[in-house]
């Protein structure tokens, strides 16, 4: 969080195709501080509307066979003043959900990407 703050990041939003109650429970389980002072906000996209608008719907038959309905691809996005400056998606032909190789979407990779974009 300190590295993100140093880069001027004011908020990190974690969302998934789920409802707010599930996201709040996930935040509590993970010890996430969602107070006004916290940097991290958990949000739900229960209908998948945002996911669809971003073109990031995970509807591959493999994960769908387990999950049952479309979800969101694993991704990270850097947005500055309402403009998407960088997006990283963790998916591969043999790993459509991005579960086996999430590194591109984790904080260290995004910190590096944000640093490059800001340069």
N, CA, C and O atoms as a GROMACS GRO file, in nm:
protein
  476
    1UNK      N    1   0.082  -0.119   0.000
    1UNK     CA    2   0.000   0.000   0.000
    1UNK      C    3   0.087   0.126   0.000
    1UNK      O    4   0.054   0.225  -0.065
    2UNK      N    5   0.198   0.120   0.073
    2UNK     CA    6   0.286   0.238   0.078
    2UNK      C    7   0.342   0.271  -0.059
    2UNK      O    8   0.350   0.388  -0.097
    3UNK      N    9   0.382   0.169  -0.134
    3UNK     CA   10   0.436   0.192  -0.268
    3UNK      C   11   0.331   0.252  -0.360
    3UNK      O   12   0.362   0.340  -0.441
    4UNK      N   13   0.208   0.207  -0.349
    4UNK     CA   14   0.100   0.262  -0.431
    4UNK      C   15   0.073   0.408  -0.394
    4UNK      O   16   0.055   0.492  -0.481
    5UNK      N   17   0.071   0.437  -0.265
    5UNK     CA   18   0.049   0.574  -0.219
    5UNK      C   19   0.159   0.666  -0.270
    5UNK      O   20   0.132   0.779  -0.311
    6UNK      N   21   0.283   0.619  -0.268
    6UNK     CA   22   0.395   0.700  -0.318
    6UNK      C   23   0.379   0.733  -0.466
    6UNK      O   24   0.429   0.836  -0.512
    7UNK      N   25   0.310   0.647  -0.539
    7UNK     CA   26   0.286   0.671  -0.681
    7UNK      C   27   0.164   0.762  -0.703
    7UNK      O   28   0.130   0.794  -0.817
    8UNK      N   29   0.100   0.804  -0.595
    8UNK     CA   30  -0.016   0.892  -0.606
    8UNK      C   31  -0.148   0.820  -0.624
    8UNK      O   32  -0.248   0.882  -0.659
    9UNK      N   33  -0.149   0.689  -0.601
    9UNK     CA   34  -0.272   0.612  -0.614
    9UNK      C   35  -0.362   0.646  -0.496
    9UNK      O   36  -0.322   0.634  -0.381
   10UNK      N   37  -0.484   0.689  -0.525
   10UNK     CA   38  -0.576   0.730  -0.420
   10UNK      C   39  -0.674   0.620  -0.380
   10UNK      O   40  -0.731   0.624  -0.271
   11UNK      N   41  -0.693   0.522  -0.468
   11UNK     CA   42  -0.786   0.414  -0.436
   11UNK      C   43  -0.756   0.291  -0.520
   11UNK      O   44  -0.722   0.300  -0.639
   12UNK      N   45  -0.767   0.177  -0.457
   12UNK     CA   46  -0.757   0.048  -0.524
   12UNK      C   47  -0.893  -0.018  -0.506
   12UNK      O   48  -0.939  -0.039  -0.394
   13UNK      N   49  -0.957  -0.050  -0.618
   13UNK     CA   50  -1.089  -0.113  -0.614
   13UNK      C   51  -1.075  -0.258  -0.656
   13UNK      O   52  -1.023  -0.288  -0.763
   14UNK      N   53  -1.121  -0.346  -0.571
   14UNK     CA   54  -1.125  -0.489  -0.603
   14UNK      C   55  -1.272  -0.523  -0.622
   14UNK      O   56  -1.354  -0.502  -0.533
   15UNK      N   57  -1.304  -0.575  -0.739
   15UNK     CA   58  -1.443  -0.612  -0.762
   15UNK      C   59  -1.449  -0.746  -0.832
   15UNK      O   60  -1.353  -0.790  -0.896
   16UNK      N   61  -1.564  -0.810  -0.820
   16UNK     CA   62  -1.589  -0.932  -0.895
   16UNK      C   63  -1.739  -0.943  -0.920
   16UNK      O   64  -1.819  -0.869  -0.862
   17UNK      N   65  -1.773  -1.035  -1.006
   17UNK     CA   66  -1.915  -1.057  -1.038
   17UNK      C   67  -1.975  -1.132  -0.919
   17UNK      O   68  -1.976  -1.254  -0.912
   18UNK      N   69  -2.023  -1.051  -0.825
   18UNK     CA   70  -2.083  -1.101  -0.703
   18UNK      C   71  -2.157  -0.986  -0.639
   18UNK      O   72  -2.150  -0.873  -0.688
   19UNK      N   73  -2.227  -1.011  -0.531
   19UNK     CA   74  -2.300  -0.901  -0.467
   19UNK      C   75  -2.216  -0.836  -0.357
   19UNK      O   76  -2.113  -0.889  -0.316
   20UNK      N   77  -2.263  -0.722  -0.311
   20UNK     CA   78  -2.191  -0.645  -0.211
   20UNK      C   79  -2.172  -0.719  -0.080
   20UNK      O   80  -2.068  -0.705  -0.016
   21UNK      N   81  -2.270  -0.798  -0.040
   21UNK     CA   82  -2.259  -0.873   0.085
   21UNK      C   83  -2.145  -0.974   0.079
   21UNK      O   84  -2.070  -0.991   0.176
   22UNK      N   85  -2.131  -1.041  -0.034
   22UNK     CA   86  -2.020  -1.136  -0.051
   22UNK      C   87  -1.887  -1.062  -0.049
   22UNK      O   88  -1.790  -1.110   0.011
   23UNK      N   89  -1.882  -0.947  -0.114
   23UNK     CA   90  -1.757  -0.869  -0.117
   23UNK      C   91  -1.721  -0.819   0.023
   23UNK      O   92  -1.604  -0.819   0.061
   24UNK      N   93  -1.821  -0.775   0.100
   24UNK     CA   94  -1.795  -0.731   0.237
   24UNK      C   95  -1.744  -0.847   0.323
   24UNK      O   96  -1.654  -0.830   0.404
   25UNK      N   97  -1.804  -0.964   0.305
   25UNK     CA   98  -1.759  -1.082   0.380
   25UNK      C   99  -1.617  -1.120   0.341
   25UNK      O  100  -1.537  -1.159   0.427
   26UNK      N  101  -1.584  -1.110   0.213
   26UNK     CA  102  -1.449  -1.139   0.165
   26UNK      C  103  -1.351  -1.039   0.226
   26UNK      O  104  -1.243  -1.076   0.271
   27UNK      N  105  -1.389  -0.912   0.228
   27UNK     CA  106  -1.304  -0.808   0.287
   27UNK      C  107  -1.279  -0.838   0.434
   27UNK      O  108  -1.166  -0.829   0.481
   28UNK      N  109  -1.384  -0.873   0.506
   28UNK     CA  110  -1.369  -0.903   0.649
   28UNK      C  111  -1.277  -1.023   0.668
   28UNK      O  112  -1.189  -1.020   0.754
   29UNK      N  113  -1.297  -1.127   0.588
   29UNK     CA  114  -1.213  -1.247   0.598
   29UNK      C  115  -1.066  -1.216   0.571
   29UNK      O  116  -0.978  -1.277   0.631
   30UNK      N  117  -1.041  -1.122   0.480
   30UNK     CA  118  -0.903  -1.088   0.442
   30UNK      C  119  -0.844  -0.975   0.527
   30UNK      O  120  -0.729  -0.937   0.507
   31UNK      N  121  -0.923  -0.921   0.619
   31UNK     CA  122  -0.874  -0.813   0.705
   31UNK      C  123  -0.857  -0.681   0.631
   31UNK      O  124  -0.768  -0.602   0.665
   32UNK      N  125  -0.941  -0.657   0.532
   32UNK     CA  126  -0.932  -0.535   0.451
   32UNK      C  127  -0.997  -0.418   0.523
   32UNK      O  128  -1.111  -0.429   0.570
   33UNK      N  129  -0.925  -0.308   0.533
   33UNK     CA  130  -0.977  -0.185   0.593
   33UNK      C  131  -1.047  -0.106   0.483
   33UNK      O  132  -0.981  -0.048   0.397
   34UNK      N  133  -1.180  -0.102   0.487
   34UNK     CA  134  -1.257  -0.028   0.387
   34UNK      C  135  -1.306   0.107   0.442
   34UNK      O  136  -1.399   0.167   0.388
   35UNK      N  137  -1.242   0.153   0.549
   35UNK     CA  138  -1.281   0.282   0.606
   35UNK      C  139  -1.240   0.395   0.513
   35UNK      O  140  -1.173   0.372   0.412
   36UNK      N  141  -1.281   0.515   0.546
   36UNK     CA  142  -1.246   0.630   0.464
   36UNK      C  143  -1.094   0.648   0.454
   36UNK      O  144  -1.044   0.701   0.355
   37UNK      N  145  -1.022   0.604   0.558
   37UNK     CA  146  -0.876   0.616   0.558
   37UNK      C  147  -0.809   0.508   0.475
   37UNK      O  148  -0.694   0.522   0.434
   38UNK      N  149  -0.882   0.399   0.450
   38UNK     CA  150  -0.825   0.287   0.377
   38UNK      C  151  -0.811   0.316   0.229
   38UNK      O  152  -0.885   0.396   0.173
   39UNK      N  153  -0.716   0.251   0.166
   39UNK     CA  154  -0.690   0.268   0.024
   39UNK      C  155  -0.771   0.168  -0.058
   39UNK      O  156  -0.796   0.190  -0.177
   40UNK      N  157  -0.812   0.060   0.004
   40UNK     CA  158  -0.874  -0.052  -0.066
   40UNK      C  159  -1.026  -0.052  -0.049
   40UNK      O  160  -1.076  -0.042   0.063
   41UNK      N  161  -1.097  -0.063  -0.161
   41UNK     CA  162  -1.243  -0.070  -0.162
   41UNK      C  163  -1.284  -0.198  -0.233
   41UNK      O  164  -1.235  -0.228  -0.342
   42UNK      N  165  -1.374  -0.273  -0.172
   42UNK     CA  166  -1.426  -0.394  -0.233
   42UNK      C  167  -1.565  -0.363  -0.288
   42UNK      O  168  -1.648  -0.305  -0.218
   43UNK      N  169  -1.591  -0.402  -0.412
   43UNK     CA  170  -1.719  -0.376  -0.476
   43UNK      C  171  -1.768  -0.500  -0.549
   43UNK      O  172  -1.690  -0.584  -0.595
   44UNK      N  173  -1.898  -0.510  -0.560
   44UNK     CA  174  -1.959  -0.619  -0.635
   44UNK      C  175  -2.015  -0.569  -0.768
   44UNK      O  176  -2.056  -0.453  -0.780
   45UNK      N  177  -2.017  -0.656  -0.865
   45UNK     CA  178  -2.078  -0.630  -0.996
   45UNK      C  179  -2.177  -0.744  -1.019
   45UNK      O  180  -2.155  -0.829  -1.104
   46UNK      N  181  -2.288  -0.745  -0.942
   46UNK     CA  182  -2.376  -0.862  -0.941
   46UNK      C  183  -2.435  -0.901  -1.075
   46UNK      O  184  -2.455  -1.020  -1.101
   47UNK      N  185  -2.462  -0.806  -1.161
   47UNK     CA  186  -2.520  -0.840  -1.292
   47UNK      C  187  -2.413  -0.859  -1.399
   47UNK      O  188  -2.443  -0.903  -1.510
   48UNK      N  189  -2.290  -0.825  -1.366
   48UNK     CA  190  -2.182  -0.834  -1.464
   48UNK      C  191  -2.181  -0.718  -1.563
   48UNK      O  192  -2.114  -0.726  -1.666
   49UNK      N  193  -2.256  -0.612  -1.535
   49UNK     CA  194  -2.267  -0.500  -1.629
   49UNK      C  195  -2.133  -0.432  -1.655
   49UNK      O  196  -2.098  -0.406  -1.770
   50UNK      N  197  -2.058  -0.404  -1.550
   50UNK     CA  198  -1.927  -0.342  -1.569
   50UNK      C  199  -1.833  -0.436  -1.643
   50UNK      O  200  -1.762  -0.395  -1.734
   51UNK      N  201  -1.834  -0.560  -1.603
   51UNK     CA  202  -1.750  -0.661  -1.666
   51UNK      C  203  -1.778  -0.669  -1.816
   51UNK      O  204  -1.685  -0.673  -1.897
   52UNK      N  205  -1.906  -0.671  -1.853
   52UNK     CA  206  -1.943  -0.675  -1.995
   52UNK      C  207  -1.898  -0.548  -2.067
   52UNK      O  208  -1.843  -0.555  -2.177
   53UNK      N  209  -1.921  -0.433  -2.005
   53UNK     CA  210  -1.883  -0.306  -2.067
   53UNK      C  211  -1.732  -0.297  -2.091
   53UNK      O  212  -1.688  -0.235  -2.188
   54UNK      N  213  -1.654  -0.358  -2.005
   54UNK     CA  214  -1.509  -0.359  -2.020
   54UNK      C  215  -1.460  -0.468  -2.116
   54UNK      O  216  -1.342  -0.471  -2.152
   55UNK      N  217  -1.551  -0.556  -2.158
   55UNK     CA  218  -1.512  -0.667  -2.246
   55UNK      C  219  -1.428  -0.771  -2.175
   55UNK      O  220  -1.342  -0.834  -2.236
   56UNK      N  221  -1.452  -0.790  -2.045
   56UNK     CA  222  -1.370  -0.880  -1.964
   56UNK      C  223  -1.449  -0.996  -1.905
   56UNK      O  224  -1.415  -1.048  -1.799
   57UNK      N  225  -1.555  -1.035  -1.974
   57UNK     CA  226  -1.636  -1.147  -1.926
   57UNK      C  227  -1.561  -1.278  -1.943
   57UNK      O  228  -1.509  -1.308  -2.051
   58UNK      N  229  -1.555  -1.354  -1.837
   58UNK     CA  230  -1.495  -1.488  -1.839
   58UNK      C  231  -1.609  -1.586  -1.864
   58UNK      O  232  -1.686  -1.618  -1.773
   59UNK      N  233  -1.618  -1.634  -1.987
   59UNK     CA  234  -1.726  -1.727  -2.021
   59UNK      C  235  -1.673  -1.851  -2.092
   59UNK      O  236  -1.747  -1.919  -2.163
   60UNK      N  237  -1.546  -1.880  -2.073
   60UNK     CA  238  -1.483  -1.999  -2.130
   60UNK      C  239  -1.550  -2.124  -2.072
   60UNK      O  240  -1.580  -2.127  -1.952
   61UNK      N  241  -1.573  -2.228  -2.154
   61UNK     CA  242  -1.642  -2.348  -2.105
   61UNK      C  243  -1.575  -2.417  -1.986
   61UNK      O  244  -1.643  -2.477  -1.903
   62UNK      N  245  -1.443  -2.409  -1.976
   62UNK     CA  246  -1.373  -2.473  -1.863
   62UNK      C  247  -1.416  -2.415  -1.730
   62UNK      O  248  -1.474  -2.485  -1.648
   63UNK      N  249  -1.387  -2.286  -1.707
   63UNK     CA  250  -1.430  -2.225  -1.580
   63UNK      C  251  -1.582  -2.224  -1.564
   63UNK      O  252  -1.632  -2.237  -1.452
   64UNK      N  253  -1.655  -2.208  -1.674
   64UNK     CA  254  -1.802  -2.205  -1.666
   64UNK      C  255  -1.855  -2.338  -1.613
   64UNK      O  256  -1.957  -2.341  -1.544
   65UNK      N  257  -1.786  -2.447  -1.644
   65UNK     CA  258  -1.828  -2.578  -1.595
   65UNK      C  259  -1.819  -2.588  -1.444
   65UNK      O  260  -1.890  -2.667  -1.382
   66UNK      N  261  -1.732  -2.507  -1.383
   66UNK     CA  262  -1.714  -2.506  -1.238
   66UNK      C  263  -1.796  -2.394  -1.174
   66UNK      O  264  -1.862  -2.414  -1.073
   67UNK      N  265  -1.790  -2.276  -1.235
   67UNK     CA  266  -1.853  -2.157  -1.176
   67UNK      C  267  -2.002  -2.148  -1.204
   67UNK      O  268  -2.078  -2.094  -1.124
   68UNK      N  269  -2.045  -2.201  -1.318
   68UNK     CA  270  -2.188  -2.205  -1.348
   68UNK      C  271  -2.241  -2.086  -1.426
   68UNK      O  272  -2.338  -2.101  -1.499
   69UNK      N  273  -2.182  -1.970  -1.412
   69UNK     CA  274  -2.228  -1.854  -1.488
   69UNK      C  275  -2.110  -1.761  -1.512
   69UNK      O  276  -2.009  -1.769  -1.442
   70UNK      N  277  -2.121  -1.674  -1.612
   70UNK     CA  278  -2.008  -1.587  -1.646
   70UNK      C  279  -1.957  -1.506  -1.528
   70UNK      O  280  -2.035  -1.458  -1.446
   71UNK      N  281  -1.829  -1.494  -1.521
   71UNK     CA  282  -1.761  -1.415  -1.417
   71UNK      C  283  -1.673  -1.312  -1.488
   71UNK      O  284  -1.694  -1.280  -1.605
   72UNK      N  285  -1.578  -1.261  -1.416
   72UNK     CA  286  -1.488  -1.160  -1.470
   72UNK      C  287  -1.348  -1.220  -1.484
   72UNK      O  288  -1.302  -1.294  -1.397
   73UNK      N  289  -1.283  -1.187  -1.593
   73UNK     CA  290  -1.144  -1.229  -1.608
   73UNK      C  291  -1.061  -1.163  -1.499
   73UNK      O  292  -1.095  -1.055  -1.450
   74UNK      N  293  -0.951  -1.227  -1.463
   74UNK     CA  294  -0.858  -1.169  -1.365
   74UNK      C  295  -0.780  -1.059  -1.437
   74UNK      O  296  -0.707  -1.085  -1.533
   75UNK      N  297  -0.797  -0.936  -1.389
   75UNK     CA  298  -0.728  -0.824  -1.453
   75UNK      C  299  -0.693  -0.717  -1.352
   75UNK      O  300  -0.745  -0.714  -1.240
   76UNK      N  301  -0.605  -0.628  -1.393
   76UNK     CA  302  -0.571  -0.509  -1.315
   76UNK      C  303  -0.565  -0.394  -1.413
   76UNK      O  304  -0.518  -0.408  -1.526
   77UNK      N  305  -0.612  -0.280  -1.368
   77UNK     CA  306  -0.621  -0.164  -1.456
   77UNK      C  307  -0.570  -0.041  -1.381
   77UNK      O  308  -0.599  -0.023  -1.263
   78UNK      N  309  -0.495   0.041  -1.450
   78UNK     CA  310  -0.452   0.169  -1.395
   78UNK      C  311  -0.531   0.277  -1.467
   78UNK      O  312  -0.522   0.292  -1.589
   79UNK      N  313  -0.608   0.353  -1.389
   79UNK     CA  314  -0.693   0.458  -1.445
   79UNK      C  315  -0.649   0.590  -1.385
   79UNK      O  316  -0.633   0.603  -1.263
   80UNK      N  317  -0.632   0.688  -1.471
   80UNK     CA  318  -0.592   0.821  -1.426
   80UNK      C  319  -0.691   0.923  -1.482
   80UNK      O  320  -0.708   0.933  -1.604
   81UNK      N  321  -0.754   0.996  -1.394
   81UNK     CA  322  -0.853   1.097  -1.434
   81UNK      C  323  -0.958   1.040  -1.531
   81UNK      O  324  -0.994   1.106  -1.628
   82UNK      N  325  -1.006   0.919  -1.504
   82UNK     CA  326  -1.110   0.858  -1.584
   82UNK      C  327  -1.064   0.794  -1.714
   82UNK      O  328  -1.146   0.744  -1.791
   83UNK      N  329  -0.934   0.794  -1.739
   83UNK     CA  330  -0.879   0.735  -1.861
   83UNK      C  331  -0.799   0.611  -1.826
   83UNK      O  332  -0.712   0.615  -1.739
   84UNK      N  333  -0.827   0.500  -1.894
   84UNK     CA  334  -0.751   0.378  -1.873
   84UNK      C  335  -0.612   0.398  -1.934
   84UNK      O  336  -0.598   0.416  -2.055
   85UNK      N  337  -0.512   0.394  -1.848
   85UNK     CA  338  -0.373   0.413  -1.891
   85UNK      C  339  -0.302   0.281  -1.915
   85UNK      O  340  -0.210   0.273  -1.997
   86UNK      N  341  -0.344   0.176  -1.844
   86UNK     CA  342  -0.283   0.043  -1.861
   86UNK      C  343  -0.380  -0.063  -1.811
   86UNK      O  344  -0.454  -0.042  -1.715
   87UNK      N  345  -0.378  -0.175  -1.879
   87UNK     CA  346  -0.458  -0.290  -1.837
   87UNK      C  347  -0.375  -0.416  -1.857
   87UNK      O  348  -0.306  -0.431  -1.958
   88UNK      N  349  -0.383  -0.505  -1.759
   88UNK     CA  350  -0.315  -0.633  -1.766
   88UNK      C  351  -0.418  -0.741  -1.737
   88UNK      O  352  -0.498  -0.728  -1.644
   89UNK      N  353  -0.417  -0.846  -1.817
   89UNK     CA  354  -0.512  -0.955  -1.801
   89UNK      C  355  -0.433  -1.084  -1.784
   89UNK      O  356  -0.345  -1.116  -1.864
   90UNK      N  357  -0.465  -1.158  -1.680
   90UNK     CA  358  -0.398  -1.287  -1.654
   90UNK      C  359  -0.483  -1.399  -1.712
   90UNK      O  360  -0.571  -1.454  -1.646
   91UNK      N  361  -0.455  -1.431  -1.835
   91UNK     CA  362  -0.522  -1.544  -1.898
   91UNK      C  363  -0.426  -1.602  -2.001
   91UNK      O  364  -0.338  -1.533  -2.052
   92UNK      N  365  -0.445  -1.726  -2.030
   92UNK     CA  366  -0.367  -1.794  -2.132
   92UNK      C  367  -0.457  -1.899  -2.194
   92UNK      O  368  -0.560  -1.936  -2.137
   93UNK      N  369  -0.419  -1.948  -2.309
   93UNK     CA  370  -0.500  -2.047  -2.378
   93UNK      C  371  -0.527  -2.168  -2.288
   93UNK      O  372  -0.637  -2.224  -2.288
   94UNK      N  373  -0.424  -2.208  -2.212
   94UNK     CA  374  -0.440  -2.324  -2.123
   94UNK      C  375  -0.486  -2.285  -1.982
   94UNK      O  376  -0.501  -2.371  -1.896
   95UNK      N  377  -0.508  -2.156  -1.960
   95UNK     CA  378  -0.550  -2.106  -1.828
   95UNK      C  379  -0.641  -1.985  -1.847
   95UNK      O  380  -0.602  -1.873  -1.816
   96UNK      N  381  -0.763  -2.008  -1.897
   96UNK     CA  382  -0.852  -1.895  -1.928
   96UNK      C  383  -0.891  -1.811  -1.807
   96UNK      O  384  -0.924  -1.693  -1.823
   97UNK      N  385  -0.889  -1.868  -1.688
   97UNK     CA  386  -0.925  -1.792  -1.569
   97UNK      C  387  -0.806  -1.713  -1.512
   97UNK      O  388  -0.825  -1.624  -1.430
   98UNK      N  389  -0.685  -1.745  -1.557
   98UNK     CA  390  -0.568  -1.675  -1.507
   98UNK      C  391  -0.527  -1.715  -1.367
   98UNK      O  392  -0.448  -1.646  -1.303
   99UNK      N  393  -0.581  -1.826  -1.318
   99UNK     CA  394  -0.551  -1.869  -1.182
   99UNK      C  395  -0.409  -1.921  -1.163
   99UNK      O  396  -0.352  -1.907  -1.055
  100UNK      N  397  -0.353  -1.980  -1.268
  100UNK     CA  398  -0.220  -2.040  -1.254
  100UNK      C  399  -0.108  -1.938  -1.269
  100UNK      O  400   0.004  -1.962  -1.224
  101UNK      N  401  -0.136  -1.824  -1.333
  101UNK     CA  402  -0.033  -1.722  -1.355
  101UNK      C  403  -0.091  -1.582  -1.330
  101UNK      O  404  -0.108  -1.504  -1.424
  102UNK      N  405  -0.123  -1.551  -1.205
  102UNK     CA  406  -0.184  -1.421  -1.177
  102UNK      C  407  -0.083  -1.305  -1.169
  102UNK      O  408  -0.123  -1.190  -1.149
  103UNK      N  409   0.045  -1.334  -1.183
  103UNK     CA  410   0.150  -1.236  -1.155
  103UNK      C  411   0.131  -1.102  -1.225
  103UNK      O  412   0.157  -0.997  -1.166
  104UNK      N  413   0.085  -1.103  -1.350
  104UNK     CA  414   0.067  -0.979  -1.426
  104UNK      C  415  -0.029  -0.882  -1.358
  104UNK      O  416  -0.020  -0.761  -1.377
  105UNK      N  417  -0.122  -0.936  -1.281
  105UNK     CA  418  -0.226  -0.852  -1.222
  105UNK      C  419  -0.203  -0.823  -1.073
  105UNK      O  420  -0.286  -0.758  -1.009
  106UNK      N  421  -0.093  -0.870  -1.019
  106UNK     CA  422  -0.064  -0.846  -0.878
  106UNK      C  423   0.009  -0.713  -0.860
  106UNK      O  424   0.062  -0.657  -0.956
  107UNK      N  425   0.011  -0.665  -0.737
  107UNK     CA  426   0.065  -0.532  -0.706
  107UNK      C  427   0.206  -0.508  -0.760
  107UNK      O  428   0.228  -0.402  -0.819
  108UNK      N  429   0.303  -0.597  -0.743
  108UNK     CA  430   0.438  -0.565  -0.794
  108UNK      C  431   0.442  -0.535  -0.944
  108UNK      O  432   0.511  -0.443  -0.987
  109UNK      N  433   0.368  -0.612  -1.022
  109UNK     CA  434   0.363  -0.588  -1.166
  109UNK      C  435   0.294  -0.455  -1.198
  109UNK      O  436   0.339  -0.381  -1.285
  110UNK      N  437   0.186  -0.426  -1.127
  110UNK     CA  438   0.115  -0.301  -1.153
  110UNK      C  439   0.196  -0.180  -1.107
  110UNK      O  440   0.191  -0.075  -1.172
  111UNK      N  441   0.269  -0.192  -0.997
  111UNK     CA  442   0.356  -0.082  -0.952
  111UNK      C  443   0.460  -0.052  -1.059
  111UNK      O  444   0.486   0.065  -1.089
  112UNK      N  445   0.518  -0.156  -1.116
  112UNK     CA  446   0.616  -0.137  -1.224
  112UNK      C  447   0.549  -0.070  -1.345
  112UNK      O  448   0.605   0.023  -1.402
  113UNK      N  449   0.432  -0.117  -1.383
  113UNK     CA  450   0.360  -0.062  -1.498
  113UNK      C  451   0.322   0.084  -1.473
  113UNK      O  452   0.340   0.168  -1.561
  114UNK      N  453   0.270   0.115  -1.355
  114UNK     CA  454   0.231   0.253  -1.323
  114UNK      C  455   0.353   0.344  -1.327
  114UNK      O  456   0.346   0.456  -1.378
  115UNK      N  457   0.465   0.296  -1.274
  115UNK     CA  458   0.589   0.375  -1.277
  115UNK      C  459   0.629   0.406  -1.421
  115UNK      O  460   0.669   0.518  -1.452
  116UNK      N  461   0.619   0.306  -1.509
  116UNK     CA  462   0.653   0.325  -1.650
  116UNK      C  463   0.557   0.424  -1.718
  116UNK      O  464   0.600   0.509  -1.795
  117UNK      N  465   0.428   0.411  -1.689
  117UNK     CA  466   0.328   0.499  -1.750
  117UNK      C  467   0.348   0.643  -1.703
  117UNK      O  468   0.333   0.737  -1.782
  118UNK      N  469   0.382   0.661  -1.578
  118UNK     CA  470   0.400   0.796  -1.523
  118UNK      C  471   0.529   0.863  -1.570
  118UNK      O  472   0.544   0.984  -1.560
  119UNK      N  473   0.624   0.783  -1.622
  119UNK     CA  474   0.753   0.839  -1.666
  119UNK      C  475   0.740   0.916  -1.796
  119UNK      O  476   0.839   0.970  -1.846
   0.00000   0.00000   0.00000
